[in-house]
Amino acid sequence: MYLSSTRAAAPAPAGGRPRSFRVPATVMALGLVSFFTDVSSEMIAAFLPMYVLYGLGAGYLQLGLLDGLHTGASALLRLAGGHLADRLARPKAVAMAGYGLSALSKLLFPVAGGAVAGISAAITVDRAGKGLRTAPRDALITAATPPPLLGTAFGVHRALDTAGALLGPVAVFALVAVIGDAYDTVFVTSFCLALIGLVILACFVRERRTEPGTRPKVVLKDGLRLVSDPALRRVTLYAGLFGLVTAGDAFVFVAVQRQAGLPVGTLPLLPLATSLVFLLAAVPLGRLADRMGGWRVFLIGHALLASSYVLLALPATALLALPLLGLFYAATDGVLMALLAHRLPGHLRASGLALTQTAQAVARAGGAVGFGVLATGLGLGWSFTAAGLALAVILLTAWRSPS
């Protein structure tokens, strides 16, 4: 089988621990690409919950649909991005196409105005770019990093990515404070920041090129055949199950704002607390995954998520959900990719990562929409309680399953 047959290709140093925590320059460059791209994206994304609920007067169902679209619109193109990167043996070129598409999407938001359909279209283009670039980017990180340092490398990349997410809302508030309601300036600034990331990718990220004829020819069925591997199938199954019972982040922030009795204007700032914790914890938890195994850290992350949902049910503890959400992302986002990356054959690595990413994205999109329906009928408190219980049930099963 693919995964089991490739584990021997990634030997660890004596003692099973990495000798150095030095991260390759390619990983740092990709981190800066993600940094500028995320500043650009979060400048816009931070306003969506407030704009949809309080600006357009929409309800939880509409917010769930937009949040699900934000999560799931990239799903199918993740498969395409992974397959193209493997088939062409050009992950950098495919990643550049994805980052370029996301940059161009920033110019669609001023055209959309206040129309939900227009906003949905702009989000779709942005997320399509994300789907196209994600697996090739993670394949580039994997190819540049020694196996014993993979969790650390993904942690560093995700930390830089999250630093961008942290600064995005700050940047947009600073712009609005200076220019008032000239929102077109925000969109153009967002586009320029995304363009900086694209230039860094083009100039400073190197990929390992293979000579023609030395790499197996890749066709679509080769990537899909990876599903037959029991280890990949098991990890992907649990990633999807967890995604189905995960509420969209927008609901978490709205619940915190309402439970804690915060002013509506503070809603776009709440992601900052989550992003700051993610930023601080990504590298330590990546190192922990290198030492104790990614599967356990991945499950611990979901236990933290379940705990955050329970805290959201009470006004006195709602604010504590924000740092727990940050710890959840730090323990799962890069850790899941590090868990799989070096266990996949090199010529199908992007395809294998894309399969798991797609399953997770589709599940989370469905989970966001389903949570919106549940919250419409039961309210936020009971809905988060139900989601926390569902996470606990899946955790009990997954903990007994080998990684």
C-alpha positions in Angstrom: 0.0 0.0 0.0 1.1 3.6 -0.7 1.4 5.0 2.8 2.8 1.9 4.5 5.4 1.3 1.8 6.8 4.9 2.0 7.3 5.2 5.7 10.7 3.7 5.5 11.8 6.5 3.1 11.6 9.0 5.9 14.0 7.8 8.6 14.4 9.8 11.8 17.7 10.6 13.4 19.0 8.6 16.3 16.6 8.9 19.3 13.7 9.7 17.0 14.1 13.5 17.5 15.2 16.1 15.0 18.8 17.4 15.5 18.0 20.9 14.4 15.0 23.2 14.2 16.4 25.2 11.2 13.7 25.7 8.6 14.6 25.8 4.9 14.5 29.2 3.1 11.8 27.9 0.7 9.5 27.3 3.7 10.2 30.9 5.0 9.5 32.3 1.5 6.2 30.4 1.2 5.4 31.6 4.7 5.8 35.3 3.6 3.7 34.6 0.5 0.9 33.3 2.8 1.5 36.2 5.2 0.8 38.9 2.6 -2.1 36.9 1.0 -3.7 36.5 4.4 -3.4 40.1 5.3 -5.2 40.8 2.0 -7.9 38.2 2.5 -8.6 39.0 6.2 -9.0 42.7 5.5 -12.3 41.7 3.7 -13.3 38.5 5.6 -13.2 40.2 9.0 -16.2 42.4 8.0 -18.4 39.7 6.5 -20.3 38.5 9.7 -21.0 42.1 10.8 -22.0 43.1 7.3 -24.3 40.2 6.6 -26.1 40.1 10.0 -26.2 43.8 10.9 -25.6 45.6 7.5 -27.8 43.5 5.3 -30.1 42.3 8.1 -29.7 38.7 7.0 -30.2 35.7 9.4 -28.2 32.7 10.6 -29.1 30.6 7.5 -27.7 33.2 5.1 -24.6 33.6 7.2 -24.2 29.8 7.3 -24.5 29.6 3.5 -21.9 32.3 3.0 -19.6 30.8 5.6 -20.0 27.4 4.0 -19.3 28.9 0.6 -16.1 30.5 2.1 -15.0 27.1 3.4 -16.2 24.8 0.6 -15.8 26.7 -2.6 -12.2 25.6 -2.9 -13.0 21.9 -2.5 -13.1 20.6 -6.0 -10.2 22.8 -7.2 -8.1 21.3 -4.5 -8.2 18.0 -6.4 -7.5 19.8 -9.7 -4.6 21.7 -8.1 -3.1 18.6 -6.6 -3.4 16.6 -9.8 -2.0 19.3 -12.0 1.0 19.8 -9.7 1.8 16.1 -9.9 1.0 15.6 -13.6 3.1 18.6 -14.7 5.7 18.2 -11.9 5.3 21.9 -11.6 3.8 22.7 -8.1 5.2 26.2 -8.1 3.4 27.1 -11.4 0.1 25.7 -10.2 0.4 27.5 -6.9 1.1 30.8 -8.7 -2.1 30.4 -10.7 -4.0 29.9 -7.5 -2.5 32.9 -5.7 -3.0 35.0 -8.8 -6.7 34.1 -9.0 -7.2 35.0 -5.3 -5.5 38.4 -5.9 -7.8 39.2 -8.8 -10.8 38.3 -6.7 -10.2 41.3 -4.5 -11.1 43.6 -7.3 -14.5 41.9 -7.6 -15.8 43.1 -4.2 -16.3 46.7 -5.1 -18.2 45.6 -8.2 -20.4 43.4 -6.1 -21.7 46.3 -3.9 -24.2 45.2 -1.4 -25.6 42.3 -3.4 -25.3 38.9 -1.6 -25.0 37.2 -5.0 -22.1 39.4 -6.0 -20.3 38.9 -2.7 -20.8 35.2 -3.1 -19.3 35.3 -6.5 -16.2 37.2 -5.3 -15.8 34.7 -2.4 -16.1 31.8 -4.8 -13.3 33.2 -7.0 -11.1 33.8 -4.0 -11.7 30.4 -2.6 -11.2 28.8 -6.0 -7.7 30.3 -6.0 -7.1 29.0 -2.5 -8.2 25.5 -3.6 -5.9 25.5 -6.6 -2.8 26.6 -4.6 -3.1 24.7 -1.3 -1.9 21.2 -2.2 0.9 22.3 -4.5 2.1 24.8 -1.8 2.1 22.0 0.9 3.9 19.7 -1.5 6.6 22.4 -2.0 7.0 22.6 1.8 7.3 18.9 2.1 9.9 18.6 -0.7 12.1 21.2 0.9 12.0 19.8 4.4 13.7 16.8 6.0 11.0 14.4 7.4 11.9 14.8 11.1 11.3 18.5 10.8 8.1 18.4 8.9 5.8 19.3 11.8 8.0 22.2 12.7 8.2 23.5 9.1 4.4 23.4 8.7 4.1 25.1 12.1 6.4 27.9 10.9 4.5 28.3 7.7 1.2 28.4 9.5 2.5 30.9 12.0 3.5 33.3 9.3 0.1 32.7 7.5 -1.7 33.4 10.8 0.4 36.6 11.4 -1.2 37.8 8.2 -4.6 36.9 9.4 -3.9 38.7 12.6 -2.8 41.9 10.9 -5.6 41.9 8.3 -8.4 43.3 10.5 -5.9 45.8 12.1 -4.9 47.0 8.6 -8.5 47.5 7.5 -9.5 49.4 10.7 -6.5 51.7 10.3 -7.5 52.4 6.7 -11.1 53.1 7.6 -9.9 55.4 10.4 -7.9 57.4 7.9 -10.1 57.4 4.8 -13.6 57.0 6.3 -16.1 55.1 4.2 -14.0 55.1 1.0 -14.2 51.3 0.8 -12.8 51.0 -2.7 -9.4 52.0 -1.2 -9.6 49.0 1.1 -10.2 46.6 -1.8 -7.4 48.1 -3.9 -5.0 47.9 -0.9 -6.0 44.3 -0.4 -5.2 43.6 -4.1 -1.8 45.2 -3.8 -0.9 43.2 -0.7 -1.9 39.9 -2.5 0.3 41.0 -5.5 3.3 41.4 -3.2 2.8 37.8 -2.1 2.7 36.7 -5.7 6.0 38.4 -6.5 7.7 36.8 -3.6 6.5 33.4 -4.8 7.8 34.0 -8.3 11.2 35.3 -7.3 12.2 33.5 -4.1 10.5 30.1 -4.0 12.5 27.3 -5.6 11.2 23.9 -6.5 13.1 20.7 -7.1 12.9 19.9 -10.8 13.1 16.4 -12.2 14.6 15.4 -15.5 12.1 14.3 -18.2 11.7 10.5 -18.1 12.9 10.1 -14.5 9.5 10.7 -13.0 6.5 8.3 -13.4 3.7 9.6 -15.6 0.8 10.7 -13.5 -2.8 10.3 -14.6 -6.0 11.2 -12.7 -6.8 7.6 -11.7 -3.4 7.3 -10.0 -4.3 10.0 -7.6 -7.8 8.6 -7.0 -6.3 5.2 -6.4 -4.7 6.5 -3.3 -8.2 6.2 -1.7 -7.6 2.4 -1.6 -4.8 2.8 1.0 -6.3 2.1 4.4 -4.1 4.6 6.3 -5.0 7.5 4.1 -8.6 6.5 3.9 -8.8 6.3 7.7 -7.3 9.7 8.3 -9.4 11.3 5.6 -12.6 9.7 7.0 -12.0 11.2 10.4 -11.0 14.6 9.0 -14.3 14.6 7.2 -16.3 13.4 10.2 -14.8 16.1 12.4 -15.5 18.7 9.7 -19.2 17.7 9.5 -19.7 18.7 13.2 -17.5 21.8 13.1 -19.4 25.1 13.2 -18.1 27.9 11.0 -15.8 30.4 12.7 -18.3 33.2 12.0 -20.8 31.6 14.4 -18.1 31.3 17.1 -17.4 35.0 16.9 -21.0 36.0 16.8 -21.7 33.8 19.8 -18.9 35.3 21.8 -20.0 38.8 20.9 -23.6 38.1 22.0 -22.9 36.0 25.0 -20.3 38.4 26.4 -22.5 41.4 25.7 -19.9 43.2 23.5 -20.8 46.0 21.2 -21.5 45.0 17.6 -18.5 47.1 16.4 -16.1 44.8 18.2 -17.2 41.7 16.1 -14.5 42.2 13.4 -11.8 42.4 16.1 -12.6 39.0 17.8 -10.7 36.9 15.2 -7.5 38.8 16.4 -7.5 36.9 19.7 -7.9 33.5 17.9 -5.2 34.4 15.3 -2.7 35.6 18.0 -3.0 32.3 19.9 -2.7 30.4 16.6 0.4 32.4 15.8 2.1 31.7 19.2 1.2 28.0 19.3 1.7 26.9 15.7 5.5 26.2 16.0 5.4 24.6 19.5 2.6 22.3 18.6 4.3 21.5 15.3 7.4 20.5 17.3 5.2 18.5 19.6 3.8 16.6 16.6 7.3 15.8 15.5 8.1 14.3 18.9 4.9 12.5 20.0 3.1 11.9 16.6 0.8 14.1 14.6 -2.3 11.9 15.1 -2.4 12.5 18.8 -1.9 16.2 18.5 -4.6 16.3 15.8 -7.1 14.7 18.2 -6.1 16.9 21.1 -6.8 19.9 18.9 -10.4 18.6 18.3 -10.8 18.0 22.1 -9.9 21.7 22.6 -12.5 22.6 19.9 -15.2 20.6 21.7 -14.3 22.4 25.0 -14.6 25.8 23.3 -18.1 24.9 22.2 -19.1 24.0 25.7 -17.8 27.3 27.0 -19.9 29.2 24.4 -23.1 28.0 26.1 -22.4 30.3 29.1 -22.0 34.1 29.1 -19.3 34.0 31.8 -17.0 31.7 29.9 -17.7 32.7 26.2 -14.5 34.7 25.8 -12.4 31.7 26.6 -13.6 30.1 23.4 -11.4 32.4 21.4 -8.0 31.2 22.6 -9.2 27.6 22.5 -10.2 28.0 18.8 -6.7 29.3 18.1 -5.1 26.3 19.8 -7.4 24.0 17.8 -6.1 25.4 14.5 -2.5 25.3 15.7 -2.9 21.6 16.6 -4.7 20.5 13.4 -4.0 22.7 10.4 -0.4 22.1 9.5 -0.2 19.0 11.7 -2.6 17.0 9.5 -0.6 17.8 6.4 2.7 16.9 8.2 1.1 13.6 9.3 0.4 12.6 5.7 3.0 14.4 3.5 6.1 12.2 3.7 4.1 9.0 3.9 2.8 9.6 0.3 4.9 8.7 -2.8 6.7 11.8 -4.1 5.1 11.8 -7.6 1.6 11.7 -6.0 2.1 13.8 -2.9 0.1 16.8 -4.0 -2.8 14.6 -5.1 -2.8 12.7 -1.8 -2.8 15.9 0.2 -5.6 17.3 -2.0 -7.8 14.3 -1.4 -7.7 14.8 2.4 -8.0 18.6 2.1 -11.0 18.2 -0.2 -12.8 15.8 2.1 -12.2 18.2 5.0 -13.3 21.3 3.1 -16.5 19.7 1.8 -17.4 18.4 5.2 -16.7 21.8 6.9 -18.8 23.5 4.3 -21.7 21.1 5.0 -21.1 21.6 8.7 -21.3 25.4 8.4 -24.6 25.2 6.5 -26.0 22.5 8.8 -25.1 24.6 11.9 -26.8 27.6 10.4 -30.0 25.5 10.0 -29.7 24.2 13.6 -29.0 27.6 15.0 -32.1 29.0 13.2 -34.3 26.5 15.0 -32.5 26.0 18.4 -30.4 29.2 18.9 -26.7 29.4 19.2 -26.3 28.0 22.7 -28.0 24.7 22.2 -26.5 24.3 18.7 -23.0 24.6 20.1 -23.8 22.1 22.9 -24.9 19.6 20.3 -21.8 20.2 18.2 -19.6 19.7 21.2 -21.2 16.4 22.1 -20.9 15.2 18.5 -17.2 16.0 18.5 -16.7 14.1 21.8 -18.4 11.0 20.3 -16.1 11.0 17.2 -13.1 11.7 19.4 -13.7 8.6 21.5 -13.7 6.4 18.4 -10.8 8.1 16.7 -8.5 7.9 19.8 -8.7 4.1 19.6 -7.8 4.1 15.9 -4.1 3.9 14.9 -2.7 6.8 12.9 
